[in-house]
């Protein structure tokens, strides 16, 4: 069974995250095993090193990132297929609203990410699929994502920021399965 690294969002627990539980069930139906690893969100450079190391050591080919985990997933330099769910594309703006005391630690990385559409970061990832809730109560970067990756790489589900299992209809699961194959 192919393993997929799940990168959880701000302040979540890799084992208890509600989105992790939903995605574990969905991906199991599709024939994939979801795994996770703790990473340092307070020191993003360290967090990236931890994630990249896990990917290399475990020969991971697929990544799913939710919320802040989506930002981390999009900034990885490993050659992996990536699915982001309600990604936080501007953590400097959003983390302060959530009580994170040092969003400035993300300034350099966010500037790099938005340094221009012709920059190499957006081409380092072979394939990216974005899943966005139509009723996200925290934030929505769907339009920005679509302008970077194209609307064909963007799926809309009927849910809030932490989507329940029933938001992943058979049609959505088929699109995910096609993307991963």
Secondary structure, DSSP 4 states (H G I P E B T S, - for coil): -EEEEEE--TT--TTT-HHHHHHHHHHHHTTEEEEE----SSSHHHHHHHHHHHHHHTT--EEEEETHHHHHHHH--S--EEEEES--S-HHHHHHHTT-TTGGGGHHHHHHHTS-TTSTHHHHSSEEEEEEETT-SS---HHHHHHHH-GGGEEEESS-SS--GGGS-HHHHHHHHHHH-
